[in-house]
Each structure stands twice: as C-alpha cells, then as structure tokens.
Amino acid sequence: MFRSAQHDNKRVPRQANQSLITDHQPRLLLGAHMSIRGGVSMAIERARSVHCTAMQMFVKNNMQWFARPLAREEIREFIDHIQRGELLAVFAHANYLINLAATNAQFHTNSIRALSEELTRADQLELPFLVLHPGAHLGAGEETGLDKVVESIDRVLAGLPKIKTRIALETTAGQGSCLGYKFEQLAYIISRVREPERVCVCLDTAHVFAAGYDIRNESSLRKTFSEFDWMIGRDRLAAIHLNDSKTARGSRVDRHEHIGKGRIGLDAFRFIMRDRRFRKIPKVLETPKGKDLAEDVMNLKTLRSLANK
C-alpha cells in the first residue's frame, strides 16, 4: 500500500528524512487533503508545512472533466521532491464529476474517460490508490446503478492492464441517489468486478454517520467496524477520511465539520486514533479550511492529542 513512499525514501537526502524526528507524532499516518494549486508538487510543501505524514490530493482540477497530460518534468519534480519521503502515505481523490452509474450516455462516456485518465496520472505519480465516489443512479434504481458501476469499473481497468494504482471506493452519505452508503453496496461491487484485487475502500466518518451508522462511542464504533469487516473485510480498508458531521445520524446529508465540533463528537476519533488496528491506515482530514491551513493545524492538533489520551 505504501510502495511509493518506500521507493522515494531511497531518493530523499538524509537531512530531509531526519526532520521526521522532530515532528510531534512521526509514526502517525495523519494529514489532510491538500491543494495542487501551482502544481502537483506544491501539495507536498503544503502538507509538510503543517507536519502531515499522510496526504490526499487531486491529480488535476477537480471540477473539470479533462486536463492536459502531466509533463515529464512535473512527474519527476513530484517524485523527487526533497520532502516527498517525509510523507509516509500519499494518495489521490478523483474529480467530483465522475459518475460511473450515469444514465446520460455522453456523461457516462466522459466519466469512463476521466477515470481512466486520472488513474493514469495517479500511477505516473506513483500513488497507490485513487479514491472514487461510486456514483449516483439518478432514478434508475440502486441495483441497476450498482450493476452499471461494476460494468464501468471493469471497462476502465480492462483498458489499463499495466496501471498499479487501485480504485478506492468511498463510503458515501447517500445524499440524493448516491450509491455506496451501505457497506453491502460496496461489497456488491467488489464481489462482482472481474479484478477485485484492484479495488479497495476508503471510509469517511462523516459519510457513514450521515448514512445511519452509529459511531459516536467505542461500543457503537466496534459494532460498525465489525459489520465493515464482515461485509467488506478489513484488508480492503485503504484509508480513512476523518471528518465530523454537521448533520444528524441518518440524515443522508453530506456536510463536513471540524473534529469535535459536529454531531459525531470526540470519542469516535479518539478510538480511531488509538486503536492499533488502524495504525497503518492513512487518516486524512477533509474539513473546511482557508489558504493559510489554520483549520488543518487546529484539527491535526486535536487528533494528535486524542492519540495520546
């Protein structure tokens, strides 16, 4: 899962790796989603400026279908960046336009092409997986939508036989007709794709809570993760999005809130930060923030303190 980090550690000068020793929690795989404004390598600098050891990023503008191919210089600048080895886990998130269950033919064609291109870009940057919202059935019905997602994933992966970057299906809040708000829906997709070894899962705390799963205390969290293990399997869990929720449990409304400021509360995040089963799982924030990253600093400080309590 961390093949790119292991690869890059061989290239980073010794003094860059030594800076990890001074970080507050060097072994925590903890960070945030970072902007690629100014170039993909800028995300690395933003992440390390707030002491992230894990990072999520887009591989292109997230609100555009397509982008020019990455230049060779951009790829090398990212991979060889002096601070790259200080990030123990880096992965990507697909753009929000992609809908593998789209009913409109042109929209679906665009989604297939966009996902294929973003997987290629992520692979060029040596990222282990690309987080993807499964899609929305738009009135066609959940089963029909799920079958179309399966068909679409098969089509995309068949066209990219040499790509090592996997698809990480994200748990959703179930807003509108969005699929993936039940563990069994993700299990359905994974069990039916032709290459299940190329598919994993990213769990979003705000999404599962809004979808109806109770994660507000240790006992309810253990029950929820037991269900995840049974339906999907812990070995499929590639990343966790740490977000509190502005909306109530079961609301099926996707609104992220700062850690401890929403309806989930601190107990859930304390459990995730302290449980050794999640130690090797990268955990990243997707909470609201400004350009100065002050909110990331606040939320990361809260999470690091919970890891020690």
N, C-alpha and C positions, 0 to 999 in steps of 0.2 A: 504494500500500500504506500510505502514511503520510498519507492525506488528512486525518485528524482532527488530527494534530499540526500540519500546515500551517495548518489552519483556526484552531486555538486560538492559535497564535503571534501572530495579529493582535489577540487579546484580552488577552493577558497583559501586565501592566505591564513596562516596560523593566527595572526593577531585578530582577524575578524571572528574566528571561532572562539577565541578567548573571551570576547565580550559577552558571551553567553553566561560566563561565570558570575558576572556582576548583576545579572537580571534577578528579579525577586523570586521567580519560580521557574528556573531554567528547564525543569522536566515537564512542566505543564504544557500540553499541546493546546494552547489557548490563544485566541486572537479575534479578528474581526474581518468583515468584508471590506476590501479596500478599493478605492477608485483607481482606474488606469488612466485618468486624465494626464496628458503629457507623455503617454507611452506606457507599455505594459511594465517596464522595469520600475516605473515610479511607484507602483503599488508596493513593491518590496521596501522602498525607502519609507513610505508612509507607515507600513506595518511595523518596521523596526523602530520608528520614531516613538512609538508607544509600547515598545517591548513585547510585541507579539512574537510567539513562536509557531503560530499557525495562521494561515491566511486564506481567504476566499477572494476570488476576483472574477470579473468578466474577461473574456478574451477579445471582445470588440464592444462597440456601443450597444448597450442592452436594449435600446428602443429602435434599432434599425435591423432590417432583415439581413442585410449582407454588408461586407466591408472588403476593402482591397486585401489581398493576401499579405501576411506578415513578411516583411523583408528579412533576408538572412541576417542583416546587422541587428535588427530588433530582437530576433530569436537569440542570437549569441549574447547580446547585451543583457538579456533577461537571465539566461542560464549561467553566464559567467559573472554576474553582478557580485561585487565584493561582499554584500550582505546576504546573498541567497542562501548560503549554508547555515546562516543563523536562524532561518525558518525551517523548522523540522517537518512541517507539513504545509503544502500549498496545493490548492485545488481550484477548480473553476465552477462558475454557475452559468447556465445557458441563458440566452436572452428571453424576455418575457413574452415575445410574440409567438414563439413556437407553440403549436397545438397539434399534437400527433393524433388527436381524435377529431380534428376539424371536419365539418360536413361540407364546407365550400371547397371545391376541387382546387382552385388556384391557391387558396390559403394553405391547404394541406400540402400541395406541391412545394410551396415556399418553406413550410415547416420542415419537410424532409431535407431540402437543400440546405437550409440554415443549420439544422442539427448536424448534418454531415460536415459542413464547413467548420463549425465550432469544435467538433470533436477532432478534426484535423489540426486546427490551431492549437488546441489544448495539448495534443500529442507532440506537436512541434516544440512546445514549451516544456515538455516532459512532465506534464501534470497527470496524476494517477486517475482522476475521475472528473466528470462534468455533471454537476447537479442539475436535474431537469424536473420541472413540474410535469406530471404525466399527461395532462391535457384536460379539456372540457368537452363533454359530449353534445352540448348545445341543443338539447331536446331530443336527441336520437335515442336516449336511454343509456343507462350505465353499462349494461352488458355489451351492447353494440359498441359503445365508446371504448370499453376496455379491449375488446377484440381488435378494434382499429389501432389502438396503441400498440398491441402485440405485433400486428402486421407491419406497422410503421417502423418499430424498432428492428424487426427482422430485416426489413428493406434497407435501413440505414447501415446496420452492421454488416450485412452481406456485401455492401458496396465499399466497405472499409476493412478488408480482411487483415491488414497489417497494423491497424491502429491499436495501440496498447491502452489508451485512455478508455476507461469504462464509463457507462451511464449510471449515475446515482439517482434513482427515482426518489423524489422528495415527498414526504408526507404533507398533505395539504389540509387546509381548514374546511374544505368542502363548500366554499363560497360559490353561489350560483350553481353551475352544473359541473364544477371541477371534480375530477376523479382523483383518487388516491387519499381520501380522507379516512378510509378504513384500512387496517393492516391487511385484511383479506383481499382487498383490491390490488394492493401491491404484490401480494403473494400470488394472486391470479395471473398477473402479468409475467412475473418471474418464472412461474411454473410452465408457462406456455411459449415463451420465446425460444427460438432454436439454439441460442447461445447464452444460456443463463449465467455462465461464468463471466460474462462481460457486463453483467448488471449487478448493481449493489443498491444501497438505500441510504438516504440522508434523513435523519429525524429532526423535525423542527418542533421545539417545545410549545411555542405559541399556537402552531397549527394543530397539533394533536389535542391540545386543551380546548381550542375552539371547536374542534371536530367532535368533542364529547368525552375524551379520555380524561379521567381524574388523575392529576399528577401533583396535587397540592401538598402531599406529605409523603413520608417514606413508605408507608404501607400501601398507599394507592399507587405510588410510583413502581414499587416492586410488582404489583399486580399488572400494571400496564406493560412493563418490560417483560414480564413472564408471557403475556399474550403476544408481544412482539416476537419473542424467542420461539414460541410455539408456531406462530403463523408464518414468520419470515426467516428467523434464525439470526442469532447474534453475530454470526460470522459474516452476515450481509451488511451489517451496520458499518458504514464507511466514515460518517461524520455526523455531528450534532450541531444544529443551529440553536444557540442559546438566546431565546427571546422571551420576555414576559409578554402578557397579553392584555390589551386594553379592553377586550370584550370577555363576556362571561363564558364559562364552560358550556359547550354545546351550541353556542351562538352561530357557528359556522361563518363568522365574520373575521377576516384576516387583518388584524391591527396590532402591530408590534409595540411593545412598551419597554422602558428601561428596566433592568434587573431589580426586582423587589418593589417596583412601583406599580405593578399591574395586578391582575386577578390571580395569578399563579402564586406569587409570594416567594420568599427566600428558601423555604425548606426544600423545594424541588431542586433548586440549583445547588444547594449545599450537598444534597445526596449525590447528584451527578458529578460534582467536582471532587468528592471524597471517595466515591466507590471505585475500587481498584479495577473493576471490570471495564471502566471507561477510560482508563489511564492512557491507553494507546490510541484512543479515538480522538481526532482533532475536533475541537469545540470552538465555534466562531459566533460572534455577535452579528446580528442584522438589525440593530436598533437604530432609531433616528439619530442623526448627527450633523454637525456643521463641518466646514472645511478644516477647522483647527483641531478636529478629532477630540475635543474636550469631553464629549459624552462617552467616547470609547474609553478614554482614560478613567472616567468615573466608573463605568460598568466593569472594566477589567480589574480595577482595584477592588470592587465589591466581590467579584468572582474569586480573585486570588485570596482574599480574606476568608471566604467561605471554605476554601480548600484547606485552610489551616485551623478551622474551628471544629 
